[in-house]
Amino acid sequence: MTDLEVQRAFDAPAAALWAAWTESDAVRAWWGPQGFTCPVARMDVRVGGVSLVAMRTPDGVDLWNTWTYTRIDPGERLEFRFGFSDADGRSVDPQDAGFPPGIPREVPHVVTVRDGLMTVIERGYADDETAQLSRTGLESSLDKLAAALTS
């Protein structure tokens, strides 16, 4: 199994970085790689809570996922299981949603924030190639977050 870690500096306080992962409007402003939009972010940020988030591809296909929270240290740390789902939040196999083999049905995430710095860890990819694919998407999404924080 392969994990990935991305650390990014932002010109933003911890509160804004926290909101980017926990508040609907903030998530919708940046979630998904360049060219994608986020039409839905129904956030239920509490241990045991499940957020439902969609990213829309440039050709209009909605890719749904759930974030099931396992640990929350308010303003500092989120741990959740990212799962692929349908629009009703029912689990789906990522390959059925068009993703390549090697992406697990659930990807544990750890997000930490402090003033000016965010770290995202994703765990459990089948191989380095699959982890690199996810890293590329995450880094593109974080580029959008940086732009959203300055607008």
C-alpha positions in Angstrom: 0.0 0.0 0.0 1.1 3.5 -0.8 0.4 6.8 1.0 0.8 10.3 -0.1 1.4 13.6 1.7 1.0 17.1 0.4 2.0 20.1 2.4 1.0 23.5 1.1 1.7 27.0 2.4 -1.1 29.6 2.0 -1.4 33.3 2.8 -4.4 32.6 5.1 -5.1 32.0 8.7 -5.9 28.6 10.1 -9.6 29.5 10.4 -9.9 30.0 6.6 -8.1 26.8 5.9 -10.4 24.9 8.3 -13.4 26.5 6.7 -12.2 25.2 3.3 -12.7 21.7 4.5 -15.8 22.2 6.8 -18.1 24.8 5.3 -20.3 24.1 2.3 -19.7 27.4 0.4 -16.0 27.2 1.1 -15.7 23.6 -0.1 -17.7 24.3 -3.3 -15.3 27.2 -4.1 -12.3 24.9 -4.6 -13.0 21.1 -4.5 -11.9 19.3 -7.6 -9.0 19.7 -10.0 -8.7 22.6 -12.5 -11.6 22.6 -14.9 -13.9 20.8 -12.4 -16.6 22.5 -10.3 -18.2 21.4 -7.0 -22.0 21.8 -7.3 -22.8 20.0 -4.0 -21.1 20.0 -0.6 -23.5 18.9 2.1 -21.3 19.1 5.2 -22.0 17.2 8.4 -18.7 17.7 10.2 -18.9 15.7 13.4 -17.4 12.4 14.5 -19.7 9.8 12.8 -21.1 12.5 10.5 -21.1 12.0 6.7 -20.6 14.8 4.2 -21.8 14.3 0.6 -19.7 16.1 -2.0 -19.8 16.1 -5.8 -17.3 17.3 -8.3 -18.4 17.9 -11.8 -16.1 17.1 -14.7 -15.6 19.6 -17.5 -18.1 17.5 -19.7 -20.8 17.6 -17.0 -20.4 14.3 -15.2 -20.9 14.4 -11.5 -18.6 12.3 -9.4 -19.9 11.8 -5.9 -18.1 11.0 -2.6 -18.7 10.8 1.1 -16.4 12.0 3.8 -17.1 10.0 7.0 -15.5 11.7 10.0 -13.5 9.6 12.5 -11.7 12.4 14.4 -12.1 16.1 14.7 -9.9 18.5 16.6 -11.7 21.7 15.8 -9.7 24.2 13.9 -6.7 21.9 13.7 -7.2 18.3 12.4 -9.8 16.3 10.5 -9.7 12.6 9.9 -12.2 11.1 7.5 -12.7 8.2 5.2 -13.2 9.4 1.7 -15.6 7.0 -0.1 -16.9 6.9 -3.7 -20.7 7.1 -3.8 -23.8 7.8 -5.8 -25.9 11.0 -5.4 -27.7 9.4 -2.5 -24.4 8.6 -0.6 -24.5 4.9 -1.3 -21.1 3.3 -1.7 -19.9 2.5 -5.2 -16.8 0.9 -6.6 -14.4 3.6 -7.9 -13.8 1.6 -11.1 -17.6 1.7 -11.7 -17.3 5.5 -11.4 -14.6 5.6 -14.1 -11.5 5.6 -11.9 -8.5 3.4 -12.7 -7.7 0.2 -10.8 -5.6 0.7 -7.6 -7.9 3.3 -6.1 -9.5 1.8 -3.0 -13.2 2.0 -2.2 -12.3 4.2 0.8 -9.3 6.4 1.2 -8.4 7.5 4.8 -7.5 11.2 4.9 -5.8 13.3 7.6 -6.0 17.1 7.1 -4.1 19.4 9.5 -4.1 23.2 9.4 -2.4 26.0 11.1 -1.8 29.6 10.2 -0.5 29.5 6.6 0.0 25.8 6.4 -2.1 22.8 5.4 -1.0 19.1 5.3 -3.1 16.4 3.6 -2.3 12.7 4.0 -4.1 10.1 2.0 -3.6 6.4 2.7 -4.0 3.0 1.1 -3.4 3.4 -2.7 -2.4 0.1 -4.4 0.8 1.5 -5.9 2.9 4.6 -6.5 1.3 5.3 -9.9 -2.2 5.5 -8.4 -1.0 7.6 -5.5 0.7 10.0 -8.0 -2.6 10.3 -9.9 -4.4 11.3 -6.7 -1.5 13.7 -5.8 -1.9 15.5 -9.2 -5.6 16.0 -8.6 -5.1 17.1 -5.0 -2.4 19.6 -5.9 -4.5 21.0 -8.7 -7.4 21.4 -6.2 -5.2 23.1 -3.7 -4.1 25.6 -6.5 -7.8 26.4 -6.8 -8.1 26.8 -3.0 -5.1 29.3 -3.0 -6.9 31.3 -5.7 -10.2 31.2 -3.8 -8.5 32.4 -0.6 -7.1 35.5 -2.4 -10.3 36.5 -4.2 
